[in-house]
Amino acid sequence: MSSQEMINACTQTLSGFASKGFFNGFSVSKTTSNLAEYQFRWHFNCDFELKLNTKSKKITMPMVLPLVKSRSAMDKDFREFINELSDPDLPDHRRFNEKQLSVTNKDSKLSLSMQLPDDVNSESIVDEVGKFISVIHQVFKIFLKNGQYDEYVSGTYRIDADSFW
């Protein structure tokens, strides 16, 4: 699969999420021969960025959760939550290879990357992008809710956590 085909498939997939109202304000902010950067408004009406690097075959969201100190309890809980997504008891469509997802915390910003399979093609990239978006969605709908992070949510996103949940 060529880099351009991969970028086109990723763009179409993300555009499809936007056209269905899953997120808003979708745009392609930058493309080169091996890189595509996307922006969209999503959870808590915040702007999110997603990057596709076709050379390294990696999808990255540089800031999933802001203002999370490295090695804090929340940082550790987040990493554990992501690691649990490789549990063999999960259905295939929700389970990840244990080395496929990686978490980084730089400047108190938790980011998430997903390594695409070497044999990624125009059909499988659609599924992979969908799985990645699903993981981010789970962070907001499961991790933050079940992790007792109401204070973080209300302070970081300036919303009443009780009204959100």
TARAQUI-V818204 format. One record per backbone hydrogen bond with DSSP energy under -0.5 kcal/mol. NH is the residue of the N-H (numbers start at 1). CO is the residue of the C=O. E is the energy in kcal/mol with one decimal. If there is no record, write none. Layout:
((NH | CO | E) (NH | CO | E))
This chain:
((6 | 2 | -2.2) (7 | 3 | -2.6) (8 | 4 | -2.7) (9 | 5 | -2.4) (10 | 6 | -2.3) (11 | 7 | -2.8) (12 | 8 | -2.5) (13 | 9 | -2.1) (14 | 10 | -2.6) (15 | 11 | -2.6) (16 | 12 | -1.9) (17 | 13 | -1.7) (18 | 14 | -2.0) (19 | 15 | -2.7) (20 | 16 | -1.4) (21 | 18 | -1.7) (22 | 17 | -2.4) (23 | 17 | -0.6) (24 | 41 | -2.9) (27 | 39 | -2.5) (29 | 27 | -0.7) (29 | 37 | -2.2) (30 | 37 | -1.5) (32 | 35 | -2.8) (36 | 52 | -2.3) (37 | 30 | -3.0) (38 | 50 | -3.0) (39 | 27 | -2.7) (40 | 48 | -2.0) (41 | 24 | -3.6) (42 | 46 | -2.7) (45 | 42 | -1.8) (46 | 43 | -1.8) (48 | 40 | -3.3) (50 | 38 | -2.1) (51 | 60 | -3.2) (52 | 36 | -2.9) (53 | 51 | -0.5) (53 | 58 | -2.9) (54 | 34 | -2.4) (54 | 52 | -0.7) (55 | 34 | -0.7) (57 | 53 | -0.9) (58 | 53 | -2.1) (59 | 114 | -2.5) (60 | 51 | -2.7) (61 | 112 | -2.9) (62 | 60 | -0.6) (64 | 110 | -3.5) (65 | 110 | -1.4) (67 | 108 | -0.5) (68 | 108 | -2.1) (69 | 67 | -0.6) (72 | 69 | -1.8) (76 | 72 | -2.4) (77 | 73 | -2.7) (78 | 74 | -2.6) (79 | 75 | -2.3) (80 | 76 | -2.2) (81 | 77 | -2.6) (82 | 78 | -2.5) (83 | 79 | -2.5) (84 | 80 | -2.0) (85 | 82 | -1.4) (86 | 83 | -1.7) (87 | 84 | -1.6) (90 | 87 | -2.1) (94 | 91 | -2.0) (95 | 91 | -1.4) (96 | 85 | -2.4) (100 | 97 | -2.2) (101 | 97 | -0.7) (102 | 113 | -2.4) (104 | 111 | -1.8) (106 | 104 | -0.5) (106 | 109 | -1.7) (109 | 106 | -0.9) (110 | 65 | -2.9) (111 | 104 | -3.2) (111 | 109 | -0.5) (112 | 61 | -1.9) (113 | 102 | -2.5) (114 | 59 | -3.0) (115 | 100 | -3.0) (116 | 57 | -3.4) (120 | 117 | -1.6) (125 | 121 | -2.5) (126 | 122 | -0.5) (127 | 123 | -1.2) (128 | 124 | -2.6) (129 | 125 | -2.8) (130 | 126 | -2.0) (131 | 127 | -2.5) (132 | 128 | -2.3) (133 | 129 | -2.6) (134 | 130 | -2.1) (135 | 131 | -2.0) (136 | 132 | -2.0) (137 | 133 | -2.4) (138 | 134 | -2.4) (139 | 135 | -1.8) (140 | 136 | -1.4) (141 | 137 | -2.5) (142 | 138 | -2.8) (143 | 138 | -2.0) (144 | 139 | -2.5) (146 | 142 | -3.3) (147 | 143 | -1.9) (148 | 145 | -0.9) (149 | 144 | -1.6) (153 | 149 | -2.7) (154 | 150 | -2.9) (155 | 151 | -2.4) (156 | 152 | -3.0) (157 | 153 | -2.3) (158 | 154 | -0.7) (161 | 159 | -0.9) (163 | 160 | -0.8) (164 | 160 | -1.4) (165 | 161 | -2.3))
